[in-house]
């Protein structure tokens, strides 16, 4: 049984790279409660008043 050494070496590197990209995207999309309340307040002023 021959092991493919490139797969063994590059699989963890590739998986960690995907993990880092996903974490950065999630961090960017995260909003604080203060910014959400400000957004709701701005929308109310724009469409209700």
Beta strands, then each sheet from edge to edge (+ up, - down):
end
